[in-house]
């Protein structure tokens, strides 16, 4: 569940902090109940801001990972042919 008081939405992200370096991280939900951060729902994760002077590192994956291309991939060969032609 979301750690924000009064919010009953399911958590989708975890926030962790390092006070000595003034840094916070937001990433995927940590399932370990003993992790040293807070869990947030989608709305509160999207609205999350750090204090002035702090850095926020967003480690959430924005979209699907790009497909990996092998050296002999037809898609890669087409891209090289197209680049040479122009």
PyMOL commands that set and color helices and strands:
alter all, ss='L'
color gray80, all
select helices_A, chain A and resi 19-21+42-47+74-85
alter helices_A, ss='H'
color red, helices_A
select strands_A, chain A and resi 13-18+23-28+38-40+55-58
alter strands_A, ss='S'
color yellow, strands_A
deselect
rebuild
show_as cartoon
